[in-house]
Amino acid sequence: MIDSPLISVIVPVYNIDKYISKCIDSVLSQTYKDWELILVNDGSADNSGKICNEYAQKDSRIKVIHKNNGGLSSARNAGLEVAKGEYITFIDGDDFISPDTIEENINILESQKGIDIIQYPVYYRYGKNDAYKKSIESKIISGKEQLWYSYMINEYHCSVCDKIFKKYIFENIRFPIGITSEDIYILPQLFNIAQNVYYSDKGCYYYVYREGSISKSKISYNRIRSNIIVHKRIFDECQNIISIRQYKIRYLLEIIKFVIYAKYNFENSEYKNLISLIDKCHINIKEIIKYKTTIKDKLLLFTYKFIGINNVAHTNLIIHRIIRK
């Protein structure tokens, strides 16, 4: 490809010395050669930083940032600050991509100039014999409402890792510090900026579930708090988009589930702090009746509407028993 554009590949690295080489090798093996690989060592206590340095000494396209531990968002943001590419992509350090991923999708981006984000297939690997591949039929999704609808019906994956972005998308967007589910948190900003998203059937992102990863870590107070903040953010966004307003029910129910979990697993002071985050979640009673959801879910929503979120945790078990009879 003549005058091919540079793509910045940002990889956060934290205590993954058993996995990081496979991730880096998957970038080195790309058929597309005009890339820079930004490895952000986020305060690793194992040999991850050393491995990154060794690769950087062998290939000038590899840059290593060593920083104090600040979490996934902090590491990604550090990579964004130094990225020079016309395109941006993210890979988690324990995952990897197929050799044709960048070239195939850059070709689409360059041939169809109106695309701001391209999403490619992802292969989820849970264990030796438990895996599946998720891909969407190739098509373009345009406009804010259609993007939100596509997300609500699970076409647009919430992860940033199976995508390539035009760099301008992240000019004023950074990942939130101290909040998990950071990819979902920035969705409103992404959808406010991007005009067109293309679903590609080219390439593949290999997502590896492993012990010790964020997705498998113990459910802590901070994790529950982050999830409530993120789900309320999406709940509020749905209020303003008529065509997807009904989907806000899903997020309210998720919030209720988090609150119920907190009621029985955290200190009372922590539980009250979580309640204070969601006091302004209100829905119209007519909406509850017309939405297509289970009887149990409707009872939960009626409970929230009439006696408040504080009492939902107390009545949930009763509701469950009523449904079972």
N, C-alpha and C positions, 0 to 999 in steps of 0.2 A: 504493500500500500504506500503510495507516494504522499509525503507530508501527512502522515498519520498522526492523529492527535494524541497527546500524552494523557494517560489515565493514572490517577493516584489511588493506590490500593492501601487502605489504612487497616492495620491489624493490631488490636490491643493484645498485650501479652502479660499474663499473670500466673505464675506457678504452673506452667504447662510444658515443662521440659520434655515430657514423653510424647507430646503432640505437635509442638511448634515446627519441627523439621518437616513434617508431612505437609503442613500448611504452606510453609515457605517454598518447598519443592513444587507444590502445585502452581505457584505463581511463576517460578523459574521455568516450568515446562509449558507455559502458555505459548501458543502459536503466534500470538500477538506480542511484539517485542517492545513497543513504546510505552513502557510503564515505569513508575517509580513505586517502590514498596516501602511504606513507612511503618516500621515496627516500633510500637510504643510499649516499652517495658515499664509496667506500672508497679514498680517496687517489688518485683519477684524475689522470693527468698530461696529459690532453687537455682538451677543452672540455665533458666530461660534466657536471662540477659546475656550470658556468655555465649550461648548458641546463636543468638541474634548477632552479636558482634562478629562471630566467626563467619557468618554468611555475608555480612557487610564488607568484610575484608576481601571477599572473593568476587563481589559484584558491585560496581559503583552505583547501580540503580537502587540499591538497598540502603535505606537510612534508618538509623536506630536512635530513638529518644529514650533516655533513662530518666525516670521521674519517681518521686515519692508516690506511694499508693494512694489513689484517689477514687478508684472505682472505674467501671466500664465507661460511663459518660465522660469522665475526666480524661481518660485515655483517648477516646475517639476525638474529643475536642482538641486535645494536643496535636493529634494528627491533622485535623482540619486547619489548624493555624499555620502549618508549614506546607500544606499540599499545594503543588504547582500545576496539576493537571487540568485539562479542560473538562475532564470527567472525574467523578469520585465514586469509589466503591468500597465496601467494608467487608472484611472477613474476620470472624472470630478466630482466635489463635488455635483452637482445637478442632476447627473445621477445615475444609479444603474445597477446591473447585476443579472441574474437568478442564483438560488442556485447551479446548476450543471456546471456552466460555467468553473470554474477553473479546477475541477477534470476531466471533459470530455476532455478538451483540453490539459492538462498536460499529460494525458494518451496517447494521440496521439503523443505529442512531445517526450515522453520517448520511445515509441515503434518504432518511425521513427526518428532515431538520426540525419539524415541529414537536418532536418527542422530548419531554423533559426528564422522564424517568422510564427505565425499562426494567421489567421484572422477568426473571428467567426461572426455569424449573428448580425445585429443591427436592433433595432426597434425604428423608429423615431416617437416621440409623439409631435404633434403640438398643440393639444387641446383635449377636451373631445371626439370629434368625428372625428378627423383628424389625422390619423396615418397610417403608413405602415411599413412592415418588409422587410429588404433587406438581402438576403443571396445568396451565390454563390454555385453552385454544387461542392461538395468536389473534390479537385484535387490539384496537386503540380505544381507550376510554377517555372521553373529553369532558371537561367542565367539573366544577366542584360537586354538584349534586350527584352526577354519575359516578364520580370517584368515591364519594361516601357510600353510595348504594353498592358499588362493587366491593367495598370493604365489608359492608354489613352482611353480604351474602357469601363472604369468605373467598372472594376471588383475589382481592388485593391482600397479600400477606402482610401482617403487621411488622415483620422484621425488615430492617434496612439491609440485611446481609445478602439477600438474593436479588440485588438490584444494582443498577448503574445510574448515577445521577449526573445531570449537567451541573457543573460546579456552582453556577449562580444560585442554585436552589439553597445552598448552604451558606450564602453570603451573610445572612442575618439569622441563621438558625444554629443553635448549639444544643447539645443534649443536656437534660436537667441533672444537676449534681444532687446526689443524695436520694434519688428516686429510682426504683427499679421499674420495669416495664417502660423504659425510656423511649423505646421505638413507638409505642402507642401514644405516649405523651406528646410527641412532636407531630402526630398525624394532622391535627387541625392546621398547623403552620404549613406543612407540606402541601396539603390540599388547597390552601389559600393561594399558594404560589404556582404550583404546577398546573399547566393547561392541559397537557396530554400525557397519559401513561400507556405504554405499550406492553402487552403481555406476549413474551417471546417463548417459543418452544425450543430455543437453541441454548446449548450449554447446560451446566448443572452445578448447583451448590450442594455440597454434602454436609449435612448438619448432624453432628455426632453428640448424642446424649451421653454424659459421663458422670460418675460419682464425683461430687464436689463442685459441679458447675452451679451457676446461679439458679438455673431452672430446677435443680434437684436439691437445693439447699433447704434447710429447715425453715418453716414458716415463722418468721419473727414479727415482733410488733412493727418494726420499720417496714418490713415487706408488706404487711397488711395495710399500714398507713399509705404506702406508696400506691398500692392497688386501688384503694378507695379514692385517692386524689386523681389517679389516671382515669378510672371509670366515671367519676363525677365530671371530669373534663369532657369526656365523650358524651355523657348524658346531657350536659349543658349545650354542647355543640349541636346535638340532634334537635333541640328545641327550635332552632332557627331554620331548619331545613324540612319543609313540609312533606316532601316525598319520602323521607326516611324517618319521620317523627316517631312512628310506631316502634322503631328499633330501640328507642331510648328505654323502653321497658326492660329489655335485656340487661342494660347496664344498671338500672335501678335494682333489679333482682340480684345481680352480682354484688352490689354494694350491701344489700341486706344480708347476703350469705357471709360476707366478710365480717359484718357487725355481729352476727350470730356466733361466728367462730371466736371473735374477740371476747364476747361476753363470757365464754366458758374457758378461755385459755390465758387471758391477761389480767393484770391487776385492775381494780375498779377505776383507778385514776387514768390508766391508759385507755380503758374502754370509753370513759367519758370524753377523753380527748378526741377519740375517733368519731364519736357521736357529734361533736361540735363541728366536724368537717362537713357533715351532710345534712345539717338542720334545714337547709334551704332546698332540698330535693322534694318538689311537690309535683303531683300529677292530677289531672282532671279525672273524676270518678267515671265519666262516660268513656274515657280512653281505656280504662281498665276493662270495662265490659266488652268493648268491641275488638280488642286485640286478640289475635290467635295465640293463646298460651294455655298452659294447663290449669285445671281447677285449683290445684295447690298453689300455683303462682298467683292466680287471681286472689285467693284468700290471703296470701301474704301481703299483696298490695293493698287490699281492703284494710287489713290490720294496720299497715303503715299509715294509711290515709286517716283512719278514724281514731286510733289510739297512740300513734306516734312510733317512731323507730325504736325508742327505748324499750317498748313492750313487745316488739316483734320477737326478740330472742326468747321471751317467756312463753309466747303463744305458738312458736314454731312447732314444738313437739306435739302440742294438742292438735294443731292443724294436720300434721302428718298422720296422727292416729285416726282422725276423722276420715281422711282420704282412704286409708287402708280398710276401714270398716265397710 
